[in-house]
Amino acid sequence: MNILIIDDEYYIVQGLVGMIDKEELNIDNIFTAYSAQQGMNILKKEHVDLMLLDIEMPKENGLELLERLNREGMQITTIILSGHQRFDYAQEAISFHCFNYLLKPIGKQSLNQELSRAITFLNSRKNEPEPAPEPDIKGADNDFVRTIRNYIRDHLSDADINRIKIAEVMHLNPDYLSYCFHKEFEMTLTAYITLKRMDQAKYLLKNTNLSITEIAEQVGIPNISYFYRQFKKSTGKTPQQFRK
């Protein structure tokens, strides 16, 4: 696993290098560059799996580099590091399929957690076929939103799953998280979570003998009255009617 760090600030680059747990993350090489052009030269010469990229750099900024990489057909899983919480930057980062957008300064623990998450994603993509796109979602998928969706899928039974909890886990601002998700799919995170819960409830009703109460708990809605209301709003039927 090879990582490339691109930032025009020498001490920031060296600080990031020093914080990365190479052995624990099984990283072979950490390449460094102090301009977009230096980074491009490395990308053309070396195999790079993951890139940490600053946005604001002289001559050519990080987003301009990503645009150039896209034009040349070079898609590198990228984590944006920025000192500015700007939605226009975030919007462009989404369009280039960045894995995540993190604000500087970032601590050692947060950095390594994010790298671990990105490396896990890269390894799973290498070892498994790409999942088929979900037909009920509008828009093109990308690494960032796929990560959110996978987290929701794996924690669907958690009653407290919401944008605050997801943002905390992903080390993101909740407003930025909501903005990115809605921009990509024209659907709020809350609506998506409810949609997935109802989909899972319908599957369990049709394919298991679990009671309605047990199903409600498994999809993260232990309040049975609220579950009934949400289910009927979604399907036009009560759970018993749907099961028949």
PyMOL commands that set and color helices and strands:
alter all, ss='L'
color gray80, all
select helices_A, chain A and resi 10-19+22-25+36-45+62-71+87-95+108-127+143-154+163-169+174-185+189-207+212-218+224-235+239-243
alter helices_A, ss='H'
color red, helices_A
select strands_A, chain A and resi 2-6+29-33+50-54+77-82+100-103
alter strands_A, ss='S'
color yellow, strands_A
deselect
rebuild
show_as cartoon
